[in-house]
Amino acid sequence: MSRISRPLVTTFSTLALAAAGLTVTTGSAHAASCSQDYLPLPDSACTPGALNPDVTQDTIDSTICVSGWTATVRPPSSYTTALKKKQIVEYGYSDTSLSDYEEDHFVPLELGGAPKSEENLWPEPHSGDETSADKDAVENKLKKAVCAGDVSLADAQHAIITDWTTALSSLGLG
């Protein structure tokens, strides 16, 4: 059986990804454009969410349940602002005013979201039926429930990834 050369495989892989609407950057596939069709949720092809491996059910008492812990892992605004500019274009927002969006962690830091992963950050609009402020309130209630032992970390993470607008009710908290 003949072997296909690595450059040829790479070329075919890149072409296949391009045909699927994806581009290759820094060794991974990223959506070439993201859809606003899922708002107030992010496009899961662009922002599926990512977890911080340092935050587990066993570590919550030394991580997320410690007051001020998120400040120790929050990325600098220089990083998130640059990413917000890029992602506003990727999401095709006609309003490009940075102040109209929060570069939000889809899985919040308060629930063990990955701090700097592009798969976990997206430009969430401040306007609409369900806003970034509404999501912040859900995040805070979920963190309190996890830290109180009312909900497992994994269940809270799953609920927010599935649909943050129904996360509280799906866990019997709303």
C-alpha positions in Angstrom: 0.0 0.0 0.0 1.4 3.4 -0.9 1.9 6.2 1.6 0.6 9.7 1.0 3.1 12.4 1.7 2.5 14.6 4.8 2.4 17.9 2.7 -0.3 16.3 0.5 -2.3 15.1 3.5 -2.0 18.6 5.0 -3.2 20.2 1.8 -6.2 17.8 1.5 -7.1 18.3 5.2 -6.9 22.1 4.7 -9.1 21.9 1.6 -11.6 19.7 3.5 -11.8 22.1 6.4 -12.2 25.1 4.0 -15.0 23.3 2.2 -16.7 22.9 5.6 -16.3 26.6 6.3 -13.3 26.2 8.7 -9.8 27.6 8.6 -6.6 26.3 10.1 -4.9 28.6 12.5 -2.1 27.7 15.0 -2.7 24.0 14.6 -6.5 23.9 15.2 -9.7 24.4 13.3 -11.7 27.6 13.8 -14.9 28.6 12.2 -14.3 31.1 9.3 -17.5 32.9 10.3 -19.8 32.6 13.3 -23.6 32.8 13.3 -25.7 35.2 15.3 -28.7 32.9 14.8 -28.3 31.4 18.2 -28.3 34.6 20.3 -28.5 35.0 23.2 -26.2 31.9 23.0 -23.0 31.8 21.1 -22.5 29.8 18.0 -21.4 26.4 19.3 -19.2 25.8 16.3 -17.2 28.9 17.2 -17.6 29.0 21.0 -18.4 25.5 22.3 -17.0 26.3 25.8 -13.9 25.1 27.4 -13.1 24.1 31.0 -10.2 24.9 33.3 -8.6 21.5 34.3 -7.6 23.0 37.7 -11.3 23.3 38.7 -12.9 20.0 39.6 -15.6 19.0 42.1 -12.7 18.0 44.4 -11.0 21.5 44.1 -13.9 23.9 44.3 -13.2 24.7 48.0 -9.7 26.0 47.0 -10.8 27.5 43.7 -14.2 28.8 42.6 -15.7 28.9 46.1 -12.9 31.1 47.4 -13.9 34.8 47.4 -11.7 36.6 44.8 -10.4 33.5 43.2 -11.6 34.4 39.7 -9.4 37.6 39.8 -6.3 35.3 40.0 -7.2 33.6 36.7 -9.0 36.3 34.7 -7.0 37.2 31.6 -5.9 40.9 31.2 -8.1 43.3 29.3 -5.4 43.7 26.6 -5.9 40.0 25.7 -9.7 40.1 25.8 -10.1 43.4 24.0 -7.9 42.2 21.1 -9.9 39.0 21.0 -13.2 40.9 21.2 -12.3 42.9 18.1 -11.4 39.8 16.1 -14.6 37.9 17.2 -16.9 40.8 16.5 -15.8 40.5 12.9 -16.1 36.7 13.0 -19.7 36.9 14.4 -20.5 39.5 11.7 -22.0 42.0 14.0 -23.0 45.2 12.2 -22.5 47.2 15.4 -18.7 47.1 15.9 -18.7 49.4 19.0 -16.6 47.5 21.6 -18.6 49.0 24.4 -21.8 47.2 23.2 -20.3 43.8 24.0 -18.8 41.9 26.9 -16.0 39.5 26.0 -17.7 36.8 28.0 -16.6 33.4 29.2 -19.3 31.1 27.9 -18.5 28.7 30.8 -17.9 31.4 33.4 -14.7 31.5 35.5 -17.0 31.1 38.5 -17.9 27.6 37.2 -14.5 26.5 36.1 -14.4 27.9 32.6 -11.1 28.1 30.8 -9.7 31.7 31.3 -7.9 32.3 27.9 -9.4 29.7 25.5 -10.9 31.2 22.4 -13.3 28.3 22.5 -14.7 29.8 25.8 -14.7 33.5 25.0 -17.1 35.4 22.7 -18.5 38.9 22.2 -21.8 38.7 24.0 -24.1 41.7 23.2 -25.3 43.9 26.0 -28.6 44.4 24.2 -31.4 42.0 23.3 -34.1 40.0 25.0 -31.5 38.1 27.2 -28.4 40.2 27.9 -24.9 39.7 29.3 -26.2 41.1 32.6 -28.9 38.4 32.6 -26.3 35.7 32.1 -24.1 37.2 34.9 -27.0 36.8 37.3 -27.5 33.1 36.2 -23.7 32.5 36.7 -23.8 33.9 40.2 -26.8 31.8 41.2 -25.2 28.6 39.8 -21.9 29.3 41.6 -23.7 29.7 44.9 -25.6 26.5 44.3 -22.4 24.6 43.5 -20.5 26.0 46.5 -23.5 25.2 48.8 -23.5 21.6 47.5 -27.0 21.9 46.0 -25.7 21.2 42.5 -22.6 19.4 41.2 -20.0 21.4 39.3 -20.4 19.1 36.3 -24.2 19.6 36.3 -23.9 23.4 36.5 -21.3 23.4 33.6 -23.5 21.2 31.5 -26.6 23.3 32.1 -24.8 26.5 31.2 -23.3 25.0 28.0 -26.6 23.5 27.0 -28.6 26.8 27.4 -27.7 29.4 30.0 -31.2 30.9 29.6 -32.8 27.7 31.0 -29.9 26.5 33.2 -31.5 27.5 36.5 -34.9 25.9 35.7 -33.3 22.8 34.3 -31.5 22.3 37.6 -34.5 23.1 39.7 -33.1 26.4 40.9 -35.3 28.8 39.0 
